[in-house]
Protein backbone atom coordinates (compact mmCIF):
# COMPACT_ATOMS: atom_id res chain seq x y z
CA UNK A 1 0.00 0.00 0.00
CA UNK A 2 1.34 3.41 -1.01
CA UNK A 3 2.40 6.15 1.40
CA UNK A 4 2.09 9.93 1.17
CA UNK A 5 5.84 10.07 0.47
CA UNK A 6 5.45 7.78 -2.56
CA UNK A 7 2.63 9.96 -3.91
CA UNK A 8 4.87 13.00 -3.44
CA UNK A 9 7.68 11.33 -5.38
CA UNK A 10 5.31 10.23 -8.15
CA UNK A 11 3.82 13.72 -8.67
CA UNK A 12 6.76 15.93 -7.78
CA UNK A 13 4.58 17.69 -5.21
CA UNK A 14 5.71 18.27 -1.63
CA UNK A 15 4.56 15.93 1.14
CA UNK A 16 2.79 18.84 2.85
CA UNK A 17 0.80 19.60 -0.31
CA UNK A 18 -0.12 15.95 -0.82
CA UNK A 19 -1.34 15.81 2.77
CA UNK A 20 -3.49 18.91 2.22
CA UNK A 21 -5.12 17.37 -0.85
CA UNK A 22 -5.79 14.00 0.78
CA UNK A 23 -7.31 15.68 3.83
CA UNK A 24 -9.50 18.03 1.78
CA UNK A 25 -7.79 21.20 2.95
CA UNK A 26 -7.92 24.41 0.86
CA UNK A 27 -5.07 26.31 -0.78
CA UNK A 28 -4.10 23.84 -3.52
CA UNK A 29 -4.73 24.40 -7.23
CA UNK A 30 -7.27 22.23 -9.04
CA UNK A 31 -4.57 20.90 -11.36
CA UNK A 32 -2.44 19.76 -8.42
CA UNK A 33 -5.44 18.24 -6.69
CA UNK A 34 -6.26 16.18 -9.76
CA UNK A 35 -2.66 15.02 -10.14
CA UNK A 36 -2.41 13.96 -6.50
CA UNK A 37 -5.74 12.12 -6.52
CA UNK A 38 -4.85 10.34 -9.78
CA UNK A 39 -1.52 9.20 -8.29
CA UNK A 40 -3.24 8.08 -5.08
CA UNK A 41 -5.66 5.96 -7.09
CA UNK A 42 -2.89 4.53 -9.28
CA UNK A 43 -0.73 3.60 -6.28
CA UNK A 44 -3.71 2.16 -4.36
CA UNK A 45 -3.30 4.61 -1.47
CA UNK A 46 -5.44 4.01 1.62
CA UNK A 47 -5.49 6.62 4.39
CA UNK A 48 -4.60 5.62 7.94
CA UNK A 49 -7.89 6.63 9.55
CA UNK A 50 -6.73 5.75 13.06
CA UNK A 51 -3.73 8.06 12.86
CA UNK A 52 -5.80 10.82 11.27
CA UNK A 53 -8.56 10.63 13.85
CA UNK A 54 -6.21 10.39 16.83
CA UNK A 55 -4.68 13.70 15.78
CA UNK A 56 -8.17 15.15 16.11
CA UNK A 57 -8.62 13.63 19.58
CA UNK A 58 -11.13 10.97 18.49
CA UNK A 59 -10.98 7.62 16.76
CA UNK A 60 -14.49 8.06 15.29
CA UNK A 61 -15.15 4.47 16.32
CA UNK A 62 -17.51 3.05 18.92
CA UNK A 63 -17.48 -0.41 20.44
CA UNK A 64 -20.72 -2.40 20.27
CA UNK A 65 -21.00 -5.29 22.72
CA UNK A 66 -23.89 -7.69 22.07
CA UNK A 67 -24.96 -10.21 24.68
CA UNK A 68 -25.76 -12.63 21.87
CA UNK A 69 -25.85 -12.01 18.10
CA UNK A 70 -28.05 -15.07 17.52
CA UNK A 71 -31.00 -13.72 19.55
CA UNK A 72 -33.77 -12.37 17.30
CA UNK A 73 -33.70 -8.77 18.55
CA UNK A 74 -29.99 -8.11 18.03
CA UNK A 75 -29.62 -7.89 14.20
CA UNK A 76 -32.25 -5.16 13.88
CA UNK A 77 -30.60 -3.12 16.63
CA UNK A 78 -27.15 -3.53 15.05
CA UNK A 79 -28.62 -2.44 11.71
CA UNK A 80 -29.90 0.78 13.29
CA UNK A 81 -26.51 1.40 14.88
CA UNK A 82 -24.77 0.86 11.56
CA UNK A 83 -27.01 3.27 9.65
CA UNK A 84 -26.56 5.98 12.29
CA UNK A 85 -22.77 5.54 12.34
CA UNK A 86 -22.57 5.58 8.55
CA UNK A 87 -24.64 8.76 8.33
CA UNK A 88 -22.22 10.51 10.70
CA UNK A 89 -18.97 9.03 9.33
CA UNK A 90 -18.28 6.76 12.30
CA UNK A 91 -17.21 3.14 12.44
CA UNK A 92 -18.09 0.46 14.96
CA UNK A 93 -16.41 -2.67 16.27
CA UNK A 94 -18.81 -5.49 17.10
CA UNK A 95 -18.22 -8.01 19.89
CA UNK A 96 -20.38 -11.03 20.77
CA UNK A 97 -20.54 -12.34 24.35
CA UNK A 98 -22.65 -15.37 23.30
CA UNK A 99 -24.58 -15.27 26.57
CA UNK A 100 -27.68 -17.03 25.22
CA UNK A 101 -25.58 -19.89 23.87
CA UNK A 102 -23.58 -20.10 27.07
CA UNK A 103 -26.23 -19.50 29.74
CA UNK A 104 -29.66 -19.85 28.09
CA UNK A 105 -32.40 -17.49 29.29
CA UNK A 106 -30.70 -16.78 32.63
CA UNK A 107 -30.48 -12.98 32.97
CA UNK A 108 -28.66 -12.85 36.33
CA UNK A 109 -25.12 -11.47 36.32
CA UNK A 110 -22.89 -13.95 38.08
CA UNK A 111 -19.12 -13.99 38.28
CA UNK A 112 -18.58 -15.74 34.91
CA UNK A 113 -20.78 -13.31 32.97
CA UNK A 114 -19.19 -10.30 34.65
CA UNK A 115 -15.70 -11.52 33.83
CA UNK A 116 -16.59 -12.14 30.18
CA UNK A 117 -18.08 -8.66 29.90
CA UNK A 118 -15.18 -6.91 31.62
CA UNK A 119 -12.68 -8.75 29.40
CA UNK A 120 -14.50 -7.60 26.28
CA UNK A 121 -14.75 -4.04 27.57
CA UNK A 122 -10.98 -4.04 28.13
CA UNK A 123 -10.42 -5.39 24.63
CA UNK A 124 -12.64 -2.71 23.08
CA UNK A 125 -11.01 0.09 25.07
CA UNK A 126 -7.56 -1.13 24.06
CA UNK A 127 -8.62 -0.38 20.48
CA UNK A 128 -9.20 3.27 21.44
CA UNK A 129 -12.97 3.29 20.88
CA UNK A 130 -14.70 6.56 21.80
CA UNK A 131 -17.51 4.86 23.70
CA UNK A 132 -19.29 1.53 24.32
CA UNK A 133 -22.83 0.63 23.33
CA UNK A 134 -24.21 -2.46 25.07
CA UNK A 135 -27.04 -4.54 23.53
CA UNK A 136 -28.99 -6.83 25.82
CA UNK A 137 -30.85 -9.89 24.59
CA UNK A 138 -33.41 -9.28 27.33
CA UNK A 139 -34.46 -6.14 29.20
CA UNK A 140 -32.56 -6.61 32.45
CA UNK A 141 -30.06 -4.73 34.58
CA UNK A 142 -26.43 -4.90 33.44
CA UNK A 143 -24.52 -4.42 36.65
CA UNK A 144 -20.78 -4.29 35.77
CA UNK A 145 -20.94 -1.37 33.32
CA UNK A 146 -20.46 1.23 36.02
CA UNK A 147 -17.01 -0.20 36.88
CA UNK A 148 -15.45 1.73 33.97
CA UNK A 149 -16.04 5.29 35.16
CA UNK A 150 -13.97 6.96 32.43
CA UNK A 151 -15.93 5.43 29.53
CA UNK A 152 -19.03 6.66 27.72
CA UNK A 153 -21.81 4.05 27.82
CA UNK A 154 -25.27 3.65 26.31
CA UNK A 155 -27.52 0.63 26.86
CA UNK A 156 -29.90 -0.70 24.19
CA UNK A 157 -32.66 -3.20 25.04
CA UNK A 158 -31.43 -3.33 28.64
CA UNK A 159 -30.71 -1.14 31.66
CA UNK A 160 -27.78 -0.05 33.80
CA UNK A 161 -27.88 0.49 37.55
CA UNK A 162 -25.75 3.60 36.98
CA UNK A 163 -28.02 6.69 36.70
CA UNK A 164 -25.47 8.34 34.39
CA UNK A 165 -25.83 5.66 31.69
CA UNK A 166 -28.74 6.22 29.23
CA UNK A 167 -31.03 3.28 28.37
CA UNK A 168 -32.98 2.93 25.10
CA UNK A 169 -35.78 0.39 25.42
CA UNK A 170 -39.37 -0.08 24.25
CA UNK A 171 -42.64 0.34 26.11
CA UNK A 172 -44.06 -3.17 26.32
CA UNK A 173 -46.49 -2.13 29.05
CA UNK A 174 -48.20 0.27 26.65
CA UNK A 175 -47.99 -2.30 23.85
CA UNK A 176 -49.82 -4.89 25.97
CA UNK A 177 -52.46 -2.29 26.79
CA UNK A 178 -53.04 -1.86 23.04
CA UNK A 179 -53.31 -5.64 22.63
CA UNK A 180 -56.03 -5.82 25.28
CA UNK A 181 -57.89 -2.89 23.75
CA UNK A 182 -57.84 -4.59 20.34
CA UNK A 183 -59.23 -7.86 21.67
CA UNK A 184 -61.87 -6.09 23.79
CA UNK A 185 -62.95 -4.01 20.77
CA UNK A 186 -63.52 -7.28 18.90
CA UNK A 187 -65.96 -8.38 21.59
CA UNK A 188 -63.73 -10.57 23.78
CA UNK A 189 -63.92 -10.40 27.56
CA UNK A 190 -62.78 -13.89 28.57
CA UNK A 191 -59.17 -13.63 27.45
CA UNK A 192 -56.42 -16.06 28.32
CA UNK A 193 -52.79 -15.02 28.75
CA UNK A 194 -49.74 -17.17 28.16
CA UNK A 195 -47.07 -15.15 29.93
CA UNK A 196 -43.30 -15.49 29.94
CA UNK A 197 -41.17 -16.44 32.92
CA UNK A 198 -42.25 -15.02 36.27
CA UNK A 199 -38.92 -13.27 36.90
CA UNK A 200 -38.91 -11.40 33.58
CA UNK A 201 -39.61 -7.66 33.51
CA UNK A 202 -41.17 -8.20 30.06
CA UNK A 203 -43.67 -10.57 31.65
CA UNK A 204 -44.61 -8.18 34.44
CA UNK A 205 -44.79 -5.09 32.19
CA UNK A 206 -46.98 -6.82 29.61
CA UNK A 207 -49.22 -8.28 32.26
CA UNK A 208 -49.60 -4.91 33.97
CA UNK A 209 -50.48 -3.10 30.75
CA UNK A 210 -53.05 -5.77 29.89
CA UNK A 211 -54.62 -5.57 33.36
CA UNK A 212 -54.85 -1.78 33.14
CA UNK A 213 -56.82 -1.99 29.90
CA UNK A 214 -59.19 -4.58 31.39
CA UNK A 215 -59.76 -2.37 34.44
CA UNK A 216 -60.50 0.68 32.29
CA UNK A 217 -63.12 -1.31 30.36
CA UNK A 218 -64.71 -2.69 33.52
CA UNK A 219 -63.62 -6.29 32.85
CA UNK A 220 -62.36 -8.19 35.93
CA UNK A 221 -58.93 -9.75 35.63
CA UNK A 222 -59.07 -13.49 36.26
CA UNK A 223 -55.65 -14.79 37.40
CA UNK A 224 -56.76 -18.37 36.71
CA UNK A 225 -56.65 -17.52 32.99
CA UNK A 226 -52.95 -16.59 33.14
CA UNK A 227 -50.34 -19.31 32.67
CA UNK A 228 -46.58 -18.81 32.83
CA UNK A 229 -43.99 -20.34 30.54
CA UNK A 230 -40.37 -19.96 29.45
CA UNK A 231 -40.99 -18.31 26.07
CA UNK A 232 -40.88 -21.64 24.19
CA UNK A 233 -43.24 -23.07 21.56
CA UNK A 234 -44.15 -26.24 23.45
CA UNK A 235 -45.46 -24.21 26.40
CA UNK A 236 -47.86 -22.41 24.09
CA UNK A 237 -49.18 -25.80 22.97
CA UNK A 238 -49.47 -27.05 26.54
CA UNK A 239 -51.24 -23.99 27.96
CA UNK A 240 -53.59 -23.63 24.97
CA UNK A 241 -55.28 -26.86 26.01
CA UNK A 242 -55.96 -25.57 29.53
CA UNK A 243 -57.16 -22.13 28.43
CA UNK A 244 -59.48 -23.41 25.73
CA UNK A 245 -60.98 -25.92 28.16
CA UNK A 246 -61.61 -22.93 30.47
CA UNK A 247 -63.73 -21.31 27.75
CA UNK A 248 -61.55 -18.41 26.62
CA UNK A 249 -62.44 -16.81 23.28
CA UNK A 250 -59.07 -15.10 22.81
CA UNK A 251 -55.45 -15.70 23.86
CA UNK A 252 -52.63 -13.21 24.27
CA UNK A 253 -49.32 -15.06 24.05
CA UNK A 254 -46.49 -12.87 25.30
CA UNK A 255 -44.19 -13.92 22.48
CA UNK A 256 -44.62 -15.31 18.98
CA UNK A 257 -43.04 -18.69 19.71
CA UNK A 258 -45.64 -19.51 22.37
CA UNK A 259 -48.35 -18.22 20.03
CA UNK A 260 -47.15 -20.64 17.35
CA UNK A 261 -47.56 -23.41 19.94
CA UNK A 262 -51.20 -22.35 20.33
CA UNK A 263 -51.62 -22.58 16.53
CA UNK A 264 -50.10 -26.08 16.62
CA UNK A 265 -52.66 -27.18 19.21
CA UNK A 266 -55.64 -25.59 17.47
CA UNK A 267 -54.69 -27.01 14.07
CA UNK A 268 -54.44 -30.46 15.63
CA UNK A 269 -57.84 -30.14 17.35
CA UNK A 270 -59.69 -28.59 14.40
CA UNK A 271 -60.12 -25.20 16.11
CA UNK A 272 -60.10 -22.39 13.54
CA UNK A 273 -57.99 -19.49 14.76
CA UNK A 274 -59.40 -16.15 13.64
CA UNK A 275 -62.97 -17.51 13.88
CA UNK A 276 -63.31 -19.93 16.80
CA UNK A 277 -60.48 -18.30 18.74
CA UNK A 278 -58.63 -14.99 18.46
CA UNK A 279 -54.87 -15.10 19.00
CA UNK A 280 -52.14 -12.47 19.17
CA UNK A 281 -48.42 -12.80 19.87
CA UNK A 282 -45.56 -10.41 20.56
CA UNK A 283 -42.24 -9.60 18.79
CA UNK A 284 -43.22 -9.81 15.10
CA UNK A 285 -40.78 -12.63 14.40
CA UNK A 286 -40.44 -13.70 10.76
CA UNK A 287 -42.48 -16.84 11.38
CA UNK A 288 -45.52 -14.76 12.39
CA UNK A 289 -46.10 -13.62 8.79
CA UNK A 290 -45.70 -17.02 7.14
CA UNK A 291 -47.50 -19.37 9.54
CA UNK A 292 -51.10 -20.35 8.81
CA UNK A 293 -53.14 -18.54 9.81
CA UNK A 294 -50.85 -15.50 9.75
CA UNK A 295 -50.29 -14.31 13.31
CA UNK A 296 -51.29 -10.90 14.64
CA UNK A 297 -48.47 -9.62 16.81
CA UNK A 298 -46.63 -6.62 18.25
CA UNK A 299 -43.74 -5.22 16.21
CA UNK A 300 -40.75 -4.04 18.25
CA UNK A 301 -38.89 -0.86 17.19
CA UNK A 302 -35.55 -2.67 16.98
CA UNK A 303 -34.00 -0.55 14.24
CA UNK A 304 -35.08 2.62 16.07
CA UNK A 305 -33.60 1.36 19.33
CA UNK A 306 -30.23 0.91 17.65
CA UNK A 307 -30.39 4.16 15.71
CA UNK A 308 -31.47 6.17 18.76
CA UNK A 309 -28.86 4.59 21.04
CA UNK A 310 -26.08 5.25 18.52
CA UNK A 311 -27.27 8.85 18.04
CA UNK A 312 -27.11 9.42 21.79
CA UNK A 313 -23.61 7.96 21.91
CA UNK A 314 -22.34 10.12 19.03
CA UNK A 315 -23.85 13.24 20.61
CA UNK A 316 -22.05 12.38 23.84
CA UNK A 317 -18.79 12.06 21.92
CA UNK A 318 -19.09 15.12 19.67
CA UNK A 319 -21.11 17.57 21.75
CA UNK A 320 -20.87 16.15 25.28
CA UNK A 321 -24.68 16.17 25.31
CA UNK A 322 -26.54 13.67 27.52
CA UNK A 323 -30.27 12.99 27.00
CA UNK A 324 -32.66 14.76 29.38
CA UNK A 325 -34.08 11.42 30.51
CA UNK A 326 -32.01 8.40 31.51
CA UNK A 327 -34.61 6.03 30.06
CA UNK A 328 -35.82 6.52 26.49
CA UNK A 329 -39.00 4.52 25.84
CA UNK A 330 -39.91 3.83 22.20
CA UNK A 331 -43.36 2.77 21.06
CA UNK A 332 -44.35 -0.57 19.54
CA UNK A 333 -46.93 -1.15 16.78
CA UNK A 334 -49.59 -3.83 16.48
CA UNK A 335 -49.53 -5.78 13.23
CA UNK A 336 -52.99 -7.27 12.75
CA UNK A 337 -53.27 -10.37 10.60
CA UNK A 338 -55.64 -13.32 10.23
CA UNK A 339 -55.36 -14.76 13.75
CA UNK A 340 -57.47 -11.98 15.32
CA UNK A 341 -60.07 -12.09 12.58
CA UNK A 342 -58.65 -9.18 10.61
CA UNK A 343 -55.67 -7.97 8.62
CA UNK A 344 -54.07 -9.80 5.73
C-alpha positions as CSV (number, residue, x, y, z in Angstrom):
1,X,0.0,0.0,0.0
2,X,1.3,3.4,-1.0
3,X,2.4,6.2,1.4
4,X,2.1,9.9,1.2
5,X,5.8,10.1,0.5
6,X,5.5,7.8,-2.6
7,X,2.6,10.0,-3.9
8,X,4.9,13.0,-3.4
9,X,7.7,11.3,-5.4
10,X,5.3,10.2,-8.2
11,X,3.8,13.7,-8.7
12,X,6.8,15.9,-7.8
13,X,4.6,17.7,-5.2
14,X,5.7,18.3,-1.6
15,X,4.6,15.9,1.1
16,X,2.8,18.8,2.9
17,X,0.8,19.6,-0.3
18,X,-0.1,15.9,-0.8
19,X,-1.3,15.8,2.8
20,X,-3.5,18.9,2.2
21,X,-5.1,17.4,-0.9
22,X,-5.8,14.0,0.8
23,X,-7.3,15.7,3.8
24,X,-9.5,18.0,1.8
25,X,-7.8,21.2,2.9
26,X,-7.9,24.4,0.9
27,X,-5.1,26.3,-0.8
28,X,-4.1,23.8,-3.5
29,X,-4.7,24.4,-7.2
30,X,-7.3,22.2,-9.0
31,X,-4.6,20.9,-11.4
32,X,-2.4,19.8,-8.4
33,X,-5.4,18.2,-6.7
34,X,-6.3,16.2,-9.8
35,X,-2.7,15.0,-10.1
36,X,-2.4,14.0,-6.5
37,X,-5.7,12.1,-6.5
38,X,-4.8,10.3,-9.8
39,X,-1.5,9.2,-8.3
40,X,-3.2,8.1,-5.1
41,X,-5.7,6.0,-7.1
42,X,-2.9,4.5,-9.3
43,X,-0.7,3.6,-6.3
44,X,-3.7,2.2,-4.4
45,X,-3.3,4.6,-1.5
46,X,-5.4,4.0,1.6
47,X,-5.5,6.6,4.4
48,X,-4.6,5.6,7.9
49,X,-7.9,6.6,9.6
50,X,-6.7,5.8,13.1
51,X,-3.7,8.1,12.9
52,X,-5.8,10.8,11.3
53,X,-8.6,10.6,13.8
54,X,-6.2,10.4,16.8
55,X,-4.7,13.7,15.8
56,X,-8.2,15.2,16.1
57,X,-8.6,13.6,19.6
58,X,-11.1,11.0,18.5
59,X,-11.0,7.6,16.8
60,X,-14.5,8.1,15.3
61,X,-15.1,4.5,16.3
62,X,-17.5,3.1,18.9
63,X,-17.5,-0.4,20.4
64,X,-20.7,-2.4,20.3
65,X,-21.0,-5.3,22.7
66,X,-23.9,-7.7,22.1
67,X,-25.0,-10.2,24.7
68,X,-25.8,-12.6,21.9
69,X,-25.9,-12.0,18.1
70,X,-28.1,-15.1,17.5
71,X,-31.0,-13.7,19.5
72,X,-33.8,-12.4,17.3
73,X,-33.7,-8.8,18.6
74,X,-30.0,-8.1,18.0
75,X,-29.6,-7.9,14.2
76,X,-32.2,-5.2,13.9
77,X,-30.6,-3.1,16.6
78,X,-27.2,-3.5,15.0
79,X,-28.6,-2.4,11.7
80,X,-29.9,0.8,13.3
81,X,-26.5,1.4,14.9
82,X,-24.8,0.9,11.6
83,X,-27.0,3.3,9.6
84,X,-26.6,6.0,12.3
85,X,-22.8,5.5,12.3
86,X,-22.6,5.6,8.6
87,X,-24.6,8.8,8.3
88,X,-22.2,10.5,10.7
89,X,-19.0,9.0,9.3
90,X,-18.3,6.8,12.3
91,X,-17.2,3.1,12.4
92,X,-18.1,0.5,15.0
93,X,-16.4,-2.7,16.3
94,X,-18.8,-5.5,17.1
95,X,-18.2,-8.0,19.9
96,X,-20.4,-11.0,20.8
97,X,-20.5,-12.3,24.3
98,X,-22.7,-15.4,23.3
99,X,-24.6,-15.3,26.6
100,X,-27.7,-17.0,25.2
101,X,-25.6,-19.9,23.9
102,X,-23.6,-20.1,27.1
103,X,-26.2,-19.5,29.7
104,X,-29.7,-19.9,28.1
105,X,-32.4,-17.5,29.3
106,X,-30.7,-16.8,32.6
107,X,-30.5,-13.0,33.0
108,X,-28.7,-12.9,36.3
109,X,-25.1,-11.5,36.3
110,X,-22.9,-14.0,38.1
111,X,-19.1,-14.0,38.3
112,X,-18.6,-15.7,34.9
113,X,-20.8,-13.3,33.0
114,X,-19.2,-10.3,34.6
115,X,-15.7,-11.5,33.8
116,X,-16.6,-12.1,30.2
117,X,-18.1,-8.7,29.9
118,X,-15.2,-6.9,31.6
119,X,-12.7,-8.7,29.4
120,X,-14.5,-7.6,26.3
121,X,-14.7,-4.0,27.6
122,X,-11.0,-4.0,28.1
123,X,-10.4,-5.4,24.6
124,X,-12.6,-2.7,23.1
125,X,-11.0,0.1,25.1
126,X,-7.6,-1.1,24.1
127,X,-8.6,-0.4,20.5
128,X,-9.2,3.3,21.4
129,X,-13.0,3.3,20.9
130,X,-14.7,6.6,21.8
131,X,-17.5,4.9,23.7
132,X,-19.3,1.5,24.3
133,X,-22.8,0.6,23.3
134,X,-24.2,-2.5,25.1
135,X,-27.0,-4.5,23.5
136,X,-29.0,-6.8,25.8
137,X,-30.8,-9.9,24.6
138,X,-33.4,-9.3,27.3
139,X,-34.5,-6.1,29.2
140,X,-32.6,-6.6,32.4
141,X,-30.1,-4.7,34.6
142,X,-26.4,-4.9,33.4
143,X,-24.5,-4.4,36.7
144,X,-20.8,-4.3,35.8
145,X,-20.9,-1.4,33.3
146,X,-20.5,1.2,36.0
147,X,-17.0,-0.2,36.9
148,X,-15.5,1.7,34.0
149,X,-16.0,5.3,35.2
150,X,-14.0,7.0,32.4
151,X,-15.9,5.4,29.5
152,X,-19.0,6.7,27.7
153,X,-21.8,4.1,27.8
154,X,-25.3,3.7,26.3
155,X,-27.5,0.6,26.9
156,X,-29.9,-0.7,24.2
157,X,-32.7,-3.2,25.0
158,X,-31.4,-3.3,28.6
159,X,-30.7,-1.1,31.7
160,X,-27.8,0.0,33.8
161,X,-27.9,0.5,37.5
162,X,-25.7,3.6,37.0
163,X,-28.0,6.7,36.7
164,X,-25.5,8.3,34.4
165,X,-25.8,5.7,31.7
166,X,-28.7,6.2,29.2
167,X,-31.0,3.3,28.4
168,X,-33.0,2.9,25.1
169,X,-35.8,0.4,25.4
170,X,-39.4,-0.1,24.3
171,X,-42.6,0.3,26.1
172,X,-44.1,-3.2,26.3
173,X,-46.5,-2.1,29.1
174,X,-48.2,0.3,26.6
175,X,-48.0,-2.3,23.9
176,X,-49.8,-4.9,26.0
177,X,-52.5,-2.3,26.8
178,X,-53.0,-1.9,23.0
179,X,-53.3,-5.6,22.6
180,X,-56.0,-5.8,25.3
181,X,-57.9,-2.9,23.7
182,X,-57.8,-4.6,20.3
183,X,-59.2,-7.9,21.7
184,X,-61.9,-6.1,23.8
185,X,-62.9,-4.0,20.8
186,X,-63.5,-7.3,18.9
187,X,-66.0,-8.4,21.6
188,X,-63.7,-10.6,23.8
189,X,-63.9,-10.4,27.6
190,X,-62.8,-13.9,28.6
191,X,-59.2,-13.6,27.4
192,X,-56.4,-16.1,28.3
193,X,-52.8,-15.0,28.7
194,X,-49.7,-17.2,28.2
195,X,-47.1,-15.1,29.9
196,X,-43.3,-15.5,29.9
197,X,-41.2,-16.4,32.9
198,X,-42.2,-15.0,36.3
199,X,-38.9,-13.3,36.9
200,X,-38.9,-11.4,33.6
201,X,-39.6,-7.7,33.5
202,X,-41.2,-8.2,30.1
203,X,-43.7,-10.6,31.6
204,X,-44.6,-8.2,34.4
205,X,-44.8,-5.1,32.2
206,X,-47.0,-6.8,29.6
207,X,-49.2,-8.3,32.3
208,X,-49.6,-4.9,34.0
209,X,-50.5,-3.1,30.7
210,X,-53.0,-5.8,29.9
211,X,-54.6,-5.6,33.4
212,X,-54.8,-1.8,33.1
213,X,-56.8,-2.0,29.9
214,X,-59.2,-4.6,31.4
215,X,-59.8,-2.4,34.4
216,X,-60.5,0.7,32.3
217,X,-63.1,-1.3,30.4
218,X,-64.7,-2.7,33.5
219,X,-63.6,-6.3,32.9
220,X,-62.4,-8.2,35.9
221,X,-58.9,-9.7,35.6
222,X,-59.1,-13.5,36.3
223,X,-55.7,-14.8,37.4
224,X,-56.8,-18.4,36.7
225,X,-56.7,-17.5,33.0
226,X,-53.0,-16.6,33.1
227,X,-50.3,-19.3,32.7
228,X,-46.6,-18.8,32.8
229,X,-44.0,-20.3,30.5
230,X,-40.4,-20.0,29.5
231,X,-41.0,-18.3,26.1
232,X,-40.9,-21.6,24.2
233,X,-43.2,-23.1,21.6
234,X,-44.1,-26.2,23.5
235,X,-45.5,-24.2,26.4
236,X,-47.9,-22.4,24.1
237,X,-49.2,-25.8,23.0
238,X,-49.5,-27.0,26.5
239,X,-51.2,-24.0,28.0
240,X,-53.6,-23.6,25.0
241,X,-55.3,-26.9,26.0
242,X,-56.0,-25.6,29.5
243,X,-57.2,-22.1,28.4
244,X,-59.5,-23.4,25.7
245,X,-61.0,-25.9,28.2
246,X,-61.6,-22.9,30.5
247,X,-63.7,-21.3,27.7
248,X,-61.6,-18.4,26.6
249,X,-62.4,-16.8,23.3
250,X,-59.1,-15.1,22.8
251,X,-55.5,-15.7,23.9
252,X,-52.6,-13.2,24.3
253,X,-49.3,-15.1,24.1
254,X,-46.5,-12.9,25.3
255,X,-44.2,-13.9,22.5
256,X,-44.6,-15.3,19.0
257,X,-43.0,-18.7,19.7
258,X,-45.6,-19.5,22.4
259,X,-48.4,-18.2,20.0
260,X,-47.2,-20.6,17.3
261,X,-47.6,-23.4,19.9
262,X,-51.2,-22.3,20.3
263,X,-51.6,-22.6,16.5
264,X,-50.1,-26.1,16.6
265,X,-52.7,-27.2,19.2
266,X,-55.6,-25.6,17.5
267,X,-54.7,-27.0,14.1
268,X,-54.4,-30.5,15.6
269,X,-57.8,-30.1,17.4
270,X,-59.7,-28.6,14.4
271,X,-60.1,-25.2,16.1
272,X,-60.1,-22.4,13.5
273,X,-58.0,-19.5,14.8
274,X,-59.4,-16.2,13.6
275,X,-63.0,-17.5,13.9
276,X,-63.3,-19.9,16.8
277,X,-60.5,-18.3,18.7
278,X,-58.6,-15.0,18.5
279,X,-54.9,-15.1,19.0
280,X,-52.1,-12.5,19.2
281,X,-48.4,-12.8,19.9
282,X,-45.6,-10.4,20.6
283,X,-42.2,-9.6,18.8
284,X,-43.2,-9.8,15.1
285,X,-40.8,-12.6,14.4
286,X,-40.4,-13.7,10.8
287,X,-42.5,-16.8,11.4
288,X,-45.5,-14.8,12.4
289,X,-46.1,-13.6,8.8
290,X,-45.7,-17.0,7.1
291,X,-47.5,-19.4,9.5
292,X,-51.1,-20.4,8.8
293,X,-53.1,-18.5,9.8
294,X,-50.9,-15.5,9.8
295,X,-50.3,-14.3,13.3
296,X,-51.3,-10.9,14.6
297,X,-48.5,-9.6,16.8
298,X,-46.6,-6.6,18.2
299,X,-43.7,-5.2,16.2
300,X,-40.8,-4.0,18.3
301,X,-38.9,-0.9,17.2
302,X,-35.6,-2.7,17.0
303,X,-34.0,-0.5,14.2
304,X,-35.1,2.6,16.1
305,X,-33.6,1.4,19.3
306,X,-30.2,0.9,17.7
307,X,-30.4,4.2,15.7
308,X,-31.5,6.2,18.8
309,X,-28.9,4.6,21.0
310,X,-26.1,5.2,18.5
311,X,-27.3,8.8,18.0
312,X,-27.1,9.4,21.8
313,X,-23.6,8.0,21.9
314,X,-22.3,10.1,19.0
315,X,-23.9,13.2,20.6
316,X,-22.1,12.4,23.8
317,X,-18.8,12.1,21.9
318,X,-19.1,15.1,19.7
319,X,-21.1,17.6,21.8
320,X,-20.9,16.1,25.3
321,X,-24.7,16.2,25.3
322,X,-26.5,13.7,27.5
323,X,-30.3,13.0,27.0
324,X,-32.7,14.8,29.4
325,X,-34.1,11.4,30.5
326,X,-32.0,8.4,31.5
327,X,-34.6,6.0,30.1
328,X,-35.8,6.5,26.5
329,X,-39.0,4.5,25.8
330,X,-39.9,3.8,22.2
331,X,-43.4,2.8,21.1
332,X,-44.4,-0.6,19.5
333,X,-46.9,-1.1,16.8
334,X,-49.6,-3.8,16.5
335,X,-49.5,-5.8,13.2
336,X,-53.0,-7.3,12.8
337,X,-53.3,-10.4,10.6
338,X,-55.6,-13.3,10.2
339,X,-55.4,-14.8,13.8
340,X,-57.5,-12.0,15.3
341,X,-60.1,-12.1,12.6
342,X,-58.7,-9.2,10.6
343,X,-55.7,-8.0,8.6
344,X,-54.1,-9.8,5.7
